[in-house]
Amino acid sequence: MWCDRVSSSRTAAIAALPLLMASLAMSSAGAEPAGPSPGDAKLRCDIIGQDLGTGYRLKALARTAQADRGEYQFMVLKQSASGTSQNMQSGAFSIESSGEQILTAVVLERSAQGHVRAELAIETDHGSVTCNFP
């Protein structure tokens, strides 16, 4: 059942968080964005960084060519002179028709720009996709 899958996926995501954070921390600073992983071409994801002047926002987006529903996990690691922070958000979503939906957003201090790594994983009834930032 879909609800059972949501719960087991969240448990797996939480268990995998330390491994992901270690992987993100070891990534080189000049790494190119990996972009979406192979999956259903109709399902795409994106992570957009935006300088707010007083802070730095990361938006997690789902894009689909058809109505879809599923769950997401958004993991963020920030390491800068001001310190280190880790953030994980997850939840269910539904897109009624083709289009784009902001799943969640994280706002960090402005100095995080250039010092943040993130991963968005989306699983739906029609496929799954993962994207990375930067």
C-alpha positions as CSV (number, residue, x, y, z in Angstrom):
1,M,0.0,0.0,0.0
2,W,1.2,3.5,-0.8
3,C,1.0,4.7,2.9
4,D,3.2,1.8,4.0
5,R,5.7,2.6,1.3
6,V,5.9,6.3,2.5
7,S,6.6,5.1,6.1
8,S,9.3,2.6,5.1
9,S,10.9,5.0,2.7
10,R,11.1,7.7,5.4
11,T,12.7,5.2,7.8
12,A,15.2,4.2,5.1
13,A,16.0,7.9,4.3
14,I,16.6,8.6,8.0
15,A,18.9,5.6,8.3
16,A,20.8,6.7,5.2
17,L,21.2,10.3,6.3
18,P,24.7,9.9,8.0
19,L,26.0,8.1,4.9
20,L,24.7,10.8,2.6
21,M,26.0,13.6,4.7
22,A,29.5,12.0,4.7
23,S,29.3,11.6,1.0
24,L,28.3,15.2,0.5
25,A,31.0,16.4,2.8
26,M,33.7,14.5,0.8
27,S,32.5,16.0,-2.5
28,S,34.9,18.4,-4.1
29,A,34.0,22.1,-3.9
30,G,34.2,22.5,-7.7
31,A,32.0,19.5,-8.5
32,E,29.5,20.0,-11.4
33,P,25.8,19.4,-10.7
34,A,25.0,15.7,-11.3
35,G,21.4,16.6,-12.4
36,P,18.6,14.1,-12.3
37,S,19.4,10.4,-12.3
38,P,18.0,8.1,-14.9
39,G,14.3,7.5,-14.2
40,D,11.0,8.2,-15.7
41,A,11.6,11.0,-18.2
42,K,8.2,12.5,-17.4
43,L,9.3,13.1,-13.8
44,R,12.1,15.6,-13.1
45,C,13.5,17.4,-10.1
46,D,15.5,20.5,-9.5
47,I,17.2,22.3,-6.6
48,I,17.5,26.1,-7.1
49,G,19.7,28.3,-5.0
50,Q,18.7,31.9,-4.5
51,D,20.5,34.8,-2.9
52,L,18.0,36.7,-0.8
53,G,20.3,39.5,0.2
54,T,20.0,38.6,3.9
55,G,20.1,34.8,3.4
56,Y,20.4,32.0,0.9
57,R,17.4,29.9,0.0
58,L,17.4,26.4,-1.6
59,K,14.1,25.4,-3.2
60,A,13.3,21.7,-4.0
61,L,11.1,21.3,-7.0
62,A,9.2,18.5,-8.7
63,R,8.3,18.7,-12.4
64,T,6.0,16.3,-14.1
65,A,4.3,15.9,-17.5
66,Q,1.2,14.3,-15.9
67,A,-0.7,14.2,-12.6
68,D,1.4,12.4,-10.0
69,R,1.8,11.8,-6.3
70,G,4.6,10.5,-4.2
71,E,7.1,11.4,-1.5
72,Y,10.3,13.3,-1.3
73,Q,13.4,13.5,0.8
74,F,15.5,16.7,0.8
75,M,18.9,16.6,2.5
76,V,21.1,19.7,2.9
77,L,24.7,20.0,4.3
78,K,26.2,23.4,4.9
79,Q,29.9,23.7,5.9
80,S,31.4,27.2,6.2
81,A,33.5,29.4,8.6
82,S,30.3,30.0,10.6
83,G,29.8,26.3,11.3
84,T,28.2,23.1,10.0
85,S,24.5,22.3,9.7
86,Q,22.6,19.4,8.5
87,N,18.9,19.4,7.5
88,M,16.6,16.7,6.3
89,Q,13.0,17.2,5.2
90,S,10.6,14.7,3.8
91,G,6.9,14.5,3.0
92,A,4.2,13.5,0.6
93,F,3.0,15.6,-2.3
94,S,0.5,15.5,-5.1
95,I,0.5,17.4,-8.4
96,E,-2.9,17.5,-9.9
97,S,-1.8,18.1,-13.5
98,S,1.4,18.6,-15.5
99,G,3.6,21.3,-14.1
100,E,5.9,22.2,-11.3
101,Q,5.5,22.2,-7.6
102,I,7.8,23.6,-4.8
103,L,8.1,20.7,-2.4
104,T,10.0,22.6,0.3
105,A,12.6,25.3,0.9
106,V,15.5,25.8,3.3
107,V,16.8,29.3,4.2
108,L,20.4,29.5,5.4
109,E,22.6,32.5,6.3
110,R,23.9,34.3,3.3
111,S,27.5,33.0,3.8
112,A,26.3,29.5,3.0
113,Q,26.3,30.3,-0.7
114,G,29.1,28.3,-2.2
115,H,29.4,26.1,0.9
116,V,26.2,24.0,0.6
117,R,25.5,20.6,-0.9
118,A,22.0,19.1,-1.3
119,E,20.2,16.1,-2.6
120,L,16.5,15.7,-3.5
121,A,15.1,12.2,-4.0
122,I,11.5,11.8,-5.3
123,E,9.6,8.6,-5.6
124,T,6.1,8.5,-7.2
125,D,3.7,5.9,-8.6
126,H,5.3,6.6,-12.0
127,G,9.0,6.5,-11.2
128,S,11.8,8.0,-9.2
129,V,14.4,10.6,-9.7
130,T,17.3,12.1,-7.7
131,C,19.1,15.5,-8.3
132,N,22.0,17.2,-6.5
133,F,23.1,20.7,-5.8
134,P,25.4,22.3,-6.9
